[in-house]
Amino acid sequence: MSLSTIATHRPVSPGLTAAYLDWLQMLTGAALILFMWCHMILVSSVIVGPGVMNAIAGFFEFTYMAQLGGPAIFAVFLVHFVLASRKIPFRTAEQKVMWANAKRLEHKDTWLWMVQAATAMVILVMGAIHMWVVLTDLPISAAKSAARIQTGWWLLFYLCLLPMVELHVGIGLYRIAVKWGFVGRKDRSGFKVKENSITYIFIGIGVLTLIRFMFLAVK
């Protein structure tokens, strides 16, 4: 076998494969963060008026961004979870070790990772339910959203999902910035304060949006 053939068939090292998967995890995570911010801004347009939200939703329907973009985002959502789950302890013994290490280290970033892992489990189930309900009842409209939130347990459902998503997104943004060198060690505290502010703002916008839906007349 020639040297060129050996070079061509050289196996990829496990470390390199892990690096590629980490890079893909970061990219899918960043894409989902951007999507969630845009999603919150667009849905919260109902605060300005249901006609504004309906116009935006109508644009997405007309351009097929809702029909194609929804399943695409769901696929990215699943890929991101699979990639992230490589490092999540699912077994009870592993969870006990992780918990013990977190208490012993008393490191804030370790606790943030644990919160992110816990919220991921909630988002996996509740986020999938939300996307299924919305995508199987197109077109999206302010009246439909209001009717759903005013019925049954949906208000409680979204009041639980909202902080879970925003915490996960906020911590994810912080960890991406730190892990990939966008924020240096000396700037971490300041960046965390800004990230917390963004999280609180989006939670506040989400609560106002739910209140608007609750008092929106449904025809």
N, C-alpha and C positions, 0 to 999 in steps of 0.2 A: 504494500500500500504506500502510495507516494505521500510526501509531507503535505502537499496541498489538499489531498483527500482527508488526511487526519485533521488538518485545520478546519476543513469544511464541516466535518462531523464531530467537532469537539463539543462534548456535552456542556450544557449551561450549568454553572455551579448553583447549589441551593441558595447561597447568599445572593447571587445576582437575580435569581427568580423571585426571592422575597423582596428585593429592592424594586423590581418591576411591579409586583403586586402592591407594594406600599405606595408607589407612585400612582398607580391606577386608583387605589383607594382614595388618595388625596384628591385626584381630579374629579372622581365621582362625588366625593364629599363637597368639594367647592361648587360643583354644578348644582347640587341639591340645596346648598346654602343660598346661592343666587336665586334659584327657583322659588324657595320658600319666602324670601324677601319680596320678590315680584308678586307672588301669589297673594301674600298678605296685603300688599298695597292695592292690588287690583280688586280683591274681595272687599276691602275696606272702603272702596269707592261708593258703596251703598250708603255710607255716612253722609256723603254729599247729596246723594239721591239715588233711588232705585233705577231711574232712567239712565244714569251714568253707568252703573254696573251692567245693566242690560245692554247698553251700547257696546261696552267693552267685550262682554260675553258674545254678543252677536258678531263682532269682528272676528273673534277666535273661531266661531262656528263657520262663518263665511269663508275664511281662509283655510279651514280644516286643521287649524292648529290644535283645537280641542280634541278632535277625533284622532289625530296622529300623535300630537304632543303628549296627551294623557297617558296612553300605553307606553310611550317612549320613556316618560318620567318614571313610570312604575317599574320598567325594566332597569333603569339606572338605580332606582331605589333598592331593588332586589340584589343587583350586582354589588352595590356598596355594602349592603348588609352581609352578604356572603364573604366579601373581602375582610370586613371588620371583624366578623365572627371568628376568624382565625386566632384572634388574641383574646377572645372573651372566654372566661372560665365557666363552662356549663355544668361540670360535675360538682357535687356538693363538697368533696374534699378539696378541689381546686379553689372553690369560692372561700372556704374557711382559711386556706393558706393566704389568699389574696387579701382577705379582710384583716388577718393577723399582721401581714406585712404593712398594710396601709396604716394600722394603728401604731406599729412600731416605728415606722419611718416618719410619721407626722409630716408628710410632704403634701402641700396643697395641690400640686398638679396630679398626684396619685389619686387623691380624693375626687378631683375633677374627672379623671378618667373613669372612676367607678360610677359616678353620677351619669356620665355619658353612656356607659355600658348598660346601666339600669334603664335609662330612658329609651335606649334603643329597643329593648324588649317590648316596652309599652307601645312605642311608635310602630314597630313591625306589625302588631296586631291591629291597633286602632287606625293607623294610617292606611293599612290595606282595606279596612272596612270603609273608611271615608272615601277612598278613591273608587272602590267598587260601586258604592251607592251613587256617587256623582257621575261616573262614566257610563253607568247603565241607565241613567235618567237624563240624557241630553235632550234638548239644549239646556244649558245653565241659565237660570234667571233669578232675580232677586226674590220673586214671589215663591219659587220652589224652595230656595234656601230658607226663607222665613218660615214657610209651612213646615219644613222638616224640623227646624229648631224649636218651633212652638208645639211640637208633637212629642209625646212620650219622654224618653230619657235623653234626647239628643242634646239639649242644652248642657246637661251634666257631662255628657260625653265630650263635647267640645271644650268645656271648661277644664276638663282633665287633659285632653290632648294638647290644647294650646300651650300651657307652660312646659309640658314635656318636650314639644317640638322646639320651642324657643330656647330652652336650656340646652338641648342637644346641639342645636345650630350654633348657639353662642360659644359653648365649650369647644365645639368642632372648629370654629373659626380661630379661636385662641390656640388650640393645639396644632393646627396647620401652620399658623404663623410662627410658632415657637419651634416645632419640629423641623420645618424646612428652612429655617434661618431668616425668615422675613422680619422677625423681631429679635433683637439681641437680649441677653440676660438682664442688662441694666434697664431696658425699656419694658420689661414684662409687666411690672406693676401698673405703669401708666396705660399700657395697652389693655390690660385686664379691666381697668376702670372704664375705659371707653367701650369695651365689649359688653360689660355689664349694663351700661347705659343704653346701648342698642337693644339688648335683650329686654330690659324693662319697657322701653318705648314700644317695641313690637307687641309685648304682652298687653300693654295698655291699649294699643290700637285694636288688638284682637278682642279685648273685652268690650270696648266701645262698639265694635262691629256686631258682636253678639247681642248687645243691648238694642242696637238699631234693628236687628232682625226680629227680636222679641216683640217690638212695638210697631213693626211694619204691618200694615193692613194686607191681609191675604184674600184675594178675590176668589 
